[in-house]
Amino acid sequence: MRVLCVVDLVLPLSLRPRSPRGSSPPLRYVLRIGSAKPLLCEAAVATGEEVRTAIAAYVKSKGTRHRAFESMAQWSVHDQAGWLTYVENSHSFARFTVNLSHDGSFNVLPSRGSLVTYDVVPPGHGQLVQALSIGGAEDGSRMHSETSFTMDMLSVEAHSPAASGIHAPTPLRPAGGTGAAAAGGPNLGLVDMLERLGVRFM
């Protein structure tokens, strides 16, 4: 179990695969906060984008960055709960293809239901590619990873297995000099419009 803190938001997060809806008991946790002053806490429902943004912030702050291409990178972090892999494509119009394989791992549970994933991440987006959770601490575990990257201008967005929920690609925020608008290329809206008109960037 991870607990992500974002300013005044505390987000308990479990990436262990769950049984189909309705057949798994709800996860329970206890939050303890120490403060010299009284604090008012209340439960709130986080949006999917808020959860994905919090996960990205956690992986980028705690993980190791690997530069694949200009404006394209992967972060990975190992913690007591397992292994997270996150990628960002802050290029203005190029596509970032990520082939990730955890074959050879032992006693781990992949959040996407497969140890092998394939993703074409669109421009100006980030994505949690995979989350491995330890299956059972008493049996030990082994985590193995192999990744290959490609970059091109013509690929269409694709995900195998399907990328939904926490794995859905999320637009990068341009504030603070990050994201596609800060990459030095044309605005993403303009690029999309030109592509719909049949323009292809070479």
C-alpha positions in Angstrom: 0.0 0.0 0.0 1.3 3.4 -0.9 0.1 6.7 0.5 0.7 9.7 -1.8 0.5 13.2 -0.3 -0.2 16.1 -2.7 -0.3 19.5 -0.9 -3.5 19.1 1.2 -4.6 15.9 -0.5 -3.8 12.4 0.9 -4.4 9.7 -1.6 -4.2 6.1 -0.3 -3.4 4.0 -3.4 -3.3 0.2 -3.9 -2.3 -1.0 -7.3 -2.8 -4.7 -6.5 -5.1 -6.2 -9.1 -8.6 -6.7 -7.7 -11.3 -9.3 -8.3 -14.2 -8.3 -10.6 -16.5 -5.6 -9.3 -18.5 -6.6 -6.2 -16.5 -9.7 -5.3 -13.7 -8.0 -3.4 -14.1 -6.5 0.0 -13.4 -2.7 0.2 -9.8 -1.8 1.2 -9.6 -0.3 4.7 -6.8 1.9 6.1 -6.0 4.1 9.1 -4.6 7.6 8.5 -2.8 9.2 11.4 -1.7 12.9 11.3 0.3 14.6 14.0 -0.1 18.4 14.3 0.3 21.1 17.0 -2.8 22.7 15.7 -6.3 21.2 15.1 -6.8 19.8 11.6 -10.0 19.4 9.7 -10.0 16.3 7.4 -12.8 15.1 5.2 -13.2 12.4 2.6 -13.3 13.5 -1.0 -13.7 11.7 -4.3 -10.7 12.2 -6.5 -11.1 12.4 -10.3 -9.3 9.9 -12.5 -7.0 12.7 -13.8 -6.1 13.7 -10.2 -5.2 10.1 -9.3 -3.1 9.7 -12.5 -1.4 13.1 -11.8 -0.6 12.1 -8.2 0.9 8.8 -9.4 3.0 10.5 -12.0 4.3 13.0 -9.4 5.2 10.2 -7.0 7.1 8.2 -9.7 9.0 11.2 -11.0 10.0 12.4 -7.6 11.1 9.0 -6.2 12.1 7.2 -9.4 15.0 7.0 -11.8 14.8 8.8 -15.1 15.9 7.2 -18.4 16.0 9.5 -21.5 14.7 7.6 -24.5 14.7 10.5 -27.1 14.4 14.3 -27.1 11.3 15.2 -25.1 10.6 11.5 -24.3 11.6 9.7 -21.1 10.8 6.8 -18.8 10.8 6.8 -15.0 10.8 3.7 -12.8 10.7 3.4 -9.0 11.0 0.4 -6.7 9.5 0.6 -3.3 8.2 -1.8 -0.6 5.0 -2.3 -2.6 6.6 -3.2 -6.0 7.7 -1.6 -9.2 6.1 1.3 -11.1 7.0 2.4 -14.7 5.8 5.7 -16.0 6.6 7.4 -19.4 6.1 10.9 -20.8 6.0 12.2 -24.4 6.4 16.0 -24.2 7.2 16.2 -27.9 5.0 18.5 -30.0 3.9 16.0 -32.6 6.0 12.8 -32.5 4.7 9.5 -31.1 6.5 7.6 -28.4 6.3 3.8 -28.6 7.2 1.8 -25.5 7.6 -2.0 -25.4 7.9 -3.2 -21.8 8.4 -6.8 -20.8 8.6 -8.1 -17.2 8.9 -11.7 -18.4 11.2 -13.6 -16.0 9.7 -12.0 -13.0 8.4 -14.3 -10.2 5.6 -13.9 -7.7 4.4 -10.5 -9.0 1.0 -9.2 -10.0 0.9 -6.9 -13.1 -1.8 -4.2 -12.8 -2.6 -4.5 -16.5 -3.1 -8.3 -16.3 0.0 -9.1 -18.5 3.7 -8.9 -17.9 4.2 -7.6 -21.5 2.8 -4.3 -22.6 2.8 -2.2 -25.8 1.9 1.5 -25.9 2.1 4.3 -28.4 1.8 7.4 -26.3 0.5 10.5 -28.2 2.2 13.9 -28.1 1.9 15.9 -24.9 0.8 12.9 -22.7 2.1 10.9 -19.9 1.1 7.3 -18.9 1.6 4.8 -16.1 2.7 1.9 -18.2 2.8 -0.9 -15.6 2.6 -1.4 -11.8 4.0 -4.7 -10.4 2.8 -5.7 -6.9 4.5 -8.3 -4.8 2.2 -11.4 -4.8 3.2 -12.8 -1.4 6.1 -11.7 0.8 6.5 -15.1 2.4 7.5 -16.7 -0.9 10.0 -14.1 -2.0 9.8 -12.4 -5.4 12.0 -11.5 -8.4 11.5 -8.5 -10.8 13.0 -8.4 -14.2 12.4 -5.7 -16.9 13.3 -5.1 -20.5 12.3 -2.0 -22.4 12.6 -0.9 -26.0 11.6 2.5 -27.5 10.8 3.9 -30.9 9.8 7.4 -32.1 8.0 8.3 -35.3 5.5 10.8 -36.7 2.9 8.6 -38.3 1.9 5.9 -35.7 -1.5 6.1 -34.2 -2.2 5.8 -30.5 -2.4 2.1 -29.4 -2.3 0.1 -26.2 -2.1 -3.6 -25.5 -3.5 -4.6 -23.1 -6.1 -1.8 -23.1 -5.0 1.3 -21.1 -7.8 2.5 -18.9 -8.3 3.8 -15.4 -4.9 4.7 -13.9 -3.2 3.6 -17.1 -5.0 6.0 -19.4 -2.7 8.5 -21.1 -3.1 11.9 -19.4 -2.4 15.3 -21.0 0.7 17.0 -19.6 0.2 20.4 -18.0 2.2 23.1 -19.8 2.5 25.2 -16.6 6.0 25.6 -15.3 7.7 25.1 -18.6 6.8 21.5 -19.1 4.6 19.7 -21.6 4.3 19.9 -25.4 3.7 23.7 -25.5 7.1 24.2 -23.9 8.9 21.7 -26.2 9.5 24.4 -28.8 7.2 23.0 -31.5 3.7 24.0 -32.7 0.7 24.0 -30.4 -0.9 20.6 -30.0 -4.3 21.9 -31.1 -2.7 23.2 -34.3 -1.0 19.9 -34.9 -4.2 17.9 -34.5 -6.1 20.3 -36.8 -3.4 19.9 -39.5 -3.4 16.2 -39.2 -7.1 16.0 -39.6 -6.6 18.0 -42.9 -4.1 15.3 -44.1 -0.8 17.1 -43.2 1.9 14.8 -42.1 5.1 15.9 -40.3 8.3 14.4 -41.5 
